[in-house]
Amino acid sequence: MTRRNKAILLLALTAALPVAAEESAVTTDNTTREAYLQAIPSLPETDRPQFLKGRALVRQVWVIPPSENREIAGLGPLYNRISCIACHAGNGRGFVPAKPEEPMRTMLVRLSVPGNDEHGGPKPHPAYGGQLNENGVPGVQGEGRAEVRFIETTIKLNGGEKAKLRKPVIRFVNLAYGDFPSDILTSPRIAPPIYGLGLLQAVAETDIVALADARKPEGIKGRVNRVWDEAQQKTVLGRFGWKANMPDLRQQIAGAYVGDMGITSPLFPDENCTAAQPACQHAPPAGKPELDKAQLDATEFYHFALAAPHQRNTQDKQVQRGEALFKQTQCGACHVPQLTTGEFAPLRALSH
């Protein structure tokens, strides 16, 4: 069963990237394979060392503890991948496996059971937690494997054209900690791109709420998501993740570290083990936490400072026709063409 997609207005993720006072100061015209790896042109030289430190952490391959090199130890006990860049290749998006037997290299599956947790969010599976971790360190069994298959159908459009649609079906194999109940809720997720996210965090909350409240064409509706903020210990506006289930980049990053690689941080100091996984609970950590505050700060700053690419081929007839169709079908009611950022103290180059 697939978790029902609620009508959540993912304004922070679905909107066009905001335009700063000088767009060229925060975007890049690089069109090579390095396009998503560029710092904003207006990044102060004094901030470049922090950017480079964050970049190194995003590219870092983590190893299983114990290790003589404490700086790179901390992987597991349960994990999906060994680095951030393994899922977000070139800082871009992931992909679906070509065949069911192919590992989910840049994709994962969220898990939950009916009901809500103590903060109103999805209720994790009692034995597997909130995410299927396929791999385990020596002595700890990986949780199992997810296979994705597609059911393909052909539909006829109003103009007479035919289009093929495919629906993903997830099958779980080699489950190590018991079978899933019939009412298990699953949500497959492809790794999203990570460039330009600083601009999205710099949009004022009041602007996002106003967009959600604005009158829209008939049949189009949505709402902001309200989620738990670990740092502030309160419910706030959600803006990151495929379902806007994270309040800010810091929590999104820390959640990925612990959920995808089993690396603890000041925000999430506990390993991703459940009560049904005693070997996981007793596996030795590399530190408490394994990612310190300075490392988390640098990773967060790197995300803030990544430039968004310019729109390309604006004079191309097909691009122009696509833009006209985008407007005609009222996609812009949610994917608004333009936003202006607010005051952003963590990186003032992104302000306004």
N, C-alpha and C positions, 0 to 999 in steps of 0.2 A: 504494500500500500504506500502511496506517496503522500506526504504531508500536503494538505490543501494549502494552496497559495492564497493567503488573505490579501485583501485589497489594500496593500501598503504602498503608499506613495514614496518610492525610493528616490526622493528628490536629489539627495546628495550624490547618488551614484548614477541616476538615469539622465540627469540634466546634461546639456552640453557644458563643456568645461568653461568656468567663469572667465570673463575678460577683465584683466587688470587695467589700470590707467594707461600703462604702456605694455601692450600685449607682448611685444618682442622682448620685454625684460624678463618674462616668465615662461616663454615658449621656445621651441627649437624648430629650425627649418631643416635639421638633419634628416635625410631620407635613406641612410645606409642601415645596415644591420645593427648599428649602434644607436639608432634613433631614440630608443626608450631609456637609454643609459645616461642621458645628458643632464647636467645640473642647470638650473635656471641661469641665464646669462648675467642676471643682476646679483648673483650670489656674492656677498662680500668676501674678499680674499681671506679675511680673518676667520670665516666660517668654513673654508674649504677643508682644513684638516678634519673637522667633525664630519663633513660630508664623506670624505675618503675613508674614515674609520667606519662609518655606517655601511658604506659600499662593501668594504672588506668583510663585515659581519654577514651581510646578505649573501655574499659569495662563499662564505666559509663552509667547509665540509666538517661536520661535527663527528666526534668519535665516541665510542663506548667507554665509560669510565671503568676502572681507573686508568689514567694515562699520565705519562711524565709531563706532558704539555697540558697543564690545567686550563689554558686559554681556549682549547678546542674540545675539551671533554664535556660530556653531559648528555649525549644521545640516549634516548630511551628512559625507562625500560621498554615502553611500547612506543612505536613511532610509525610514520608513513614514509617519510623521506629524510635524507641526511643533510639537507641544506635548503635555504629559502629558494635559491636560484634553480634548484632541481624541479620545483613546481612552476615558478615564475621565470621561465627561461628567457633571458634577455630582458627581464622586467615585463615581459608580455604575458598574454593569457595562456591557459593550458589547452588541452585537447582531450577528446574522448578516445579510448582505446579502439583500434581498428577491428579487433577480434575479441570475443569473450574471454579467451584464454590469455590475452595480453594484459600485463599488470596495469593498474591505474597509476601511471607515472605522474600525471599532473591533475589528478582528480581524486576525490574522496567521497565518502558517504556519511552524512550526519544521521544519527539515530535518536529516537525518542519514543516514549510510550504515552498513551493518552493522559491528559492532565497537565499541570504546570508545576514548575519548581517554586521555591519559596519567594522568588522575586517576580513571578508571573511569566517567566520564559518557558521554553520547552523543557519537559521533564526527562532527564537522561535515563537510558536503560540501566537497570540496577546492576547488571553484570558487565555490560560493555561500555557504559558511559555515554557520552554525547557524540561519539565519532568512532567509526571502525578503524582501528590501527592494525594494519596487516602484518607488521614486523615486530619482533621482540629481540632483546639482547640475549646472549647465551644464558640458558636457564629460565628464560621467560618466554612462554609461548605467545606468538602473534595471535591476534584475536580471530583471524580468518581472512577470507578473501571475498571481494565483491566482483561479480561478472556483469557486464552490461551487454544486453542484446537489444535489437531494435525491431519493432513491428512496423512495417512500411505499408502505407495506404496511398492511394491515388485519388485526388479530388479534382472536380471540374470547376473552374472559376467562371464568374459571370460572363466574361468575354469569350468563353469557349476553350481557353487554354487549360491544359492539365498540369497539375503540380503534385509532386510526391512529398508526403509528410512521413516522418518516422517518430515513433514513440519509444523512449527507452524503458526497458524492463530490467530491474536489478535482481540478480540471483546471488545468494550467499552460499559459499562452500567452505568446508573445513573449519567450521566454527569450533573454537577451542573451549568456550566457557558456557556451553549449553545452547540449545536451539532458541530461536527467536519466537516470541508469542505471535499468534495470528494477527494481533492488533498493532504490531510494530509499525512505527512511522519512520519512513526513510526520505532523505533528501540528498540526491547526488549533487555535488558541487565541482565545477571546473575552476581551477585557479584563475582569479581575475588578474588583469594587468595592474601594476602598482605605480605607474607614472602619473603625475598630475594630481595626486591625492591631497597634497598640501593645499592646493587651491580649493578643493572641495571642503576641507576642514575649515578654511578661512571664511566660508560663507556664513553670515550671521544666522543664528537660530530663528530669529524673528522673521527673516526672509523666507526660510524654509516653511515655517508654519503658515505664513501668509500665502505662499503658493499652494499649500494643501487646502487652505480655506477658500481660495479664489473660485469664483463661479466657472464651471467647465461645461463643454458641450454635453448634450444628453448622452448617457451611456458611459461617460468617462468619470470615474471617481477614484478616490484613494484617501489615505490618511497617513499621518506620520506614525512611526513606530516609537514606542516608549520602552526603554530597556534599562537594565541595571548597570550602573557605573561603579566598578570595583573601587576605584580611587576615591570617589566622592561618597560612596556608600549610600547612593540614592538613585531613584529612577529619573532618567533624563531622555532627551531626544536621541533616537538611533539614526546613524547615518552611514555606517560602513558594513560591508558584507553583502551577499546577494539578497538578503532579506532585511537589510538595515538593522541587524541585531547587535551591532557594536556601537558604542557612543562616540568613540574617537579612534584615531590611528594608533595611539599608544596601546589601548586595550586590544584592538584588532591584531597588532603585532605580537603582543605578549600572549594572546590567545592562540595564535598560530604557532608560536614557539613551543608552547606546552602541548597543544593538541596534535600538531603535525610531527614534532620532533622529540617530544618528551623533555623539553628544556625548561626548567623552572626559572622564574624571575621574581622581582619584588612584588609584582602585581598578582602573579599566580605562583605562590611558593610551594605548592604541593604537586607531587607527581600525578600523572593521569592514570592512576590505578583505582580499581573499584574493590569493594570488600570481597568479591568473588575471585580476586586475583592475588593470592598471598605471595607468590613468587615475585610478582611485580612490586608489591609493597615492601619486600625485604631486599630488593636489589640496591646495591650501594650507589648513592648519588655522587656527582663530581663536586658538589658544593651546595650550600644552602643560602641563597639560591645559586643556580648554575650560571645564569646570566645576570651580571650585576647591574646596578642602576646606571653606571656610566655607559655600559654597552647598550642597554635599552634606550638611553637618551640618544646615542649616536645612530642607532637603527631608525628611531623615530625621525630624527632630523634628516636623515638620508631620504626618507619618504617625503618629508615636507618639501625638500629642495629639488626633487626630480622634475624636469621640465615636461610639459605636455607638447606634443608635436602640433605644428600648424596644420590647418586643413589644407589638403593638396588638390590640385587639378580643378580649381574652382571655375576655370573657363571651359572645361570639358562639357560637351552637350549632354552626355549621359549623366554626369554629376548634377548638372543644372536641372535636368528632368527629374532626377531622384529627389532633389531638394523641393521641387514644386509638388511632387507626389507626397512627400513627407508632410508638407503644410496642408495639402488638400485633405489628407486622411486624418488631420488633427493630432498627429503624433506629438506636436509641439505643446499640447496642453499639459503633458507631463514632462517630456524631454524638452524643456524650455530652451530656446536658442541662445539665450545670454543671461548670465548672472554677474553681479559685481560683488567682489569679496568685501568683507568688513575690515575692521582693524584687527591685525593678527600679530600679536606680540612675539610668538616663538620665531617668526621669520618675517620681519617687517617688509621685505621686498614683495611679499604676497598681498599686502594690504591695499585695498581700494583699486 
